[in-house]
Amino acid sequence: MPPAKKRPRSYDPAKIRAAVLAQFGNVRAAVRTLTPEQLALPTRLGDWTVRELAVHIAAAAVESVSATIDMEPPAKPELALLDWPSATVDPVLAAANADRTRELAREHQDLDALYDRTEQRLSERLAVTPGERLLATRPGSMTLADYVVTRTVELVVHSDDLNAAVPGLDIPYDRQALAACTRLLADALAVKAPGASTEVRVPPFAVVQCVEGPRHTRGTPPNVVETDPMTWIRLATGRTEWRTALADAQVSASGERADLSGLLPLMG
């Protein structure tokens, strides 16, 4: 008999909304401290500068919530939450995103004003819009509740991008945002590689079983991968390569089915 299908993880909408606002506040506070020289620094995102990344976070990644709430809702959902990571792996979408970011950077010269307006619009709309409201997002239509969870990924990942680009910036991570980001990406791995032969542990936030093969029923699984949340997030989003993380002892992997290199990254 095949194993029972697991229910998708649930997220507390109020906690997720608070986490998104908190992490955006962390980014906003850090961006305010950036000098013109720091804003001109390169990032690990192609040819984006720190300033272009800062604009993208506010004007695209976060403002997309308010902008899609203001649009006519679609007739039906197209994406479940765990469909979203794989839906971002689209070269056409990535190219359009890069072009749009450069356009937004030209439009928004005042970062303080952009972040103030974005935060105000987000707070106002989240306060009055029900989670079941459908949004026409770029990857596909989905509920507001699910889309807000995806914003924890955008904010945590791009906070890390900014920290990597600007030495000493040290944007902190809201614990709930970091947890949601970690869990969503771990669950996405289990969807991409269904099975129960390998256990992936990302303490203290997530444990998932994945990869086809012999199923263990008790004791320590024969194939185990363990890492910390930020290393996992970097692996899942292509910021770190599997072999590099192994060589640097940021990941422990034991067992013949513990090599996840062919499954990563999970997002585009």
C-alpha positions, 0 to 999 in steps of 0.5 A: 500500500502506498504511503498516505499523502501528506497534507500541505503545511499550514501557515498562520496568516496573521503571523505571516503577515506580521513576519513580512512587515517585520522583515520589510522593516528590517530591510528598510532600516538597512537601506536607509543607511546605505551611502551612494558608494554602497548603492553603486556596489555590484551584487551576486545577481547578474549586473544588478547594483545594490541600488537596483536590488533595493528598488526591486525589493520594494517596488517589485517583490513587496509592492506586487502584493498591493498592486495585485490586490488593486487589480481585478481578481482572476476567475480561478487559482492556478498555483498552489503554494508549493507550485510557486518555487518551480513556477519561478524557473522560467527564463522568460519571466527572469528576463522580464523581471530584470528589465522591469527592475532596471526600469523601476530603478530609473523611476524611483530615485528617492529610496526613502519615499519608495520604501515609505509608500510601499510599507504604507500600502502593504500595511493598509491592504493586508489589514482589510483583504481576506486571505482567500482573495485571488491575485493575478501574480506573474507566475500564476494566480494564487490566493493572497494567503499563499502569496504572502508566504512567498514574500517571506522567501523574497525578503529573506533571500534578498536580505541575504543578497544585500548582506553579501554585497555590502560588508557589515550591513548585517540585515537581521532576519525575523524569526517567523519569516526565516522559518516560513522561507525555510519550510516552504523551500524544504516542502518544495524539495519534497514535491520535486522529489517525492519519496521517503528514502532521504531525510532532509533536516534544517533545524530548528525549522524543517524536516522533510522526507524525499527521494524515491527508494527504500522507505525506513520505518524506525530509527535513523534513516539510511540517507540523511542531509542536514544543514542550517537554514541560511545554507539551505536557503542559499542552496535552494535558490542557487546562491550556493552550490551543493559541492561548495557547501559540502566542501565547506562543511556547511552540509552533512550528507550520509547515504547513497541517496543523500546527494541533492545536487541534481535537485537543486536549485529549486527556484529560478 
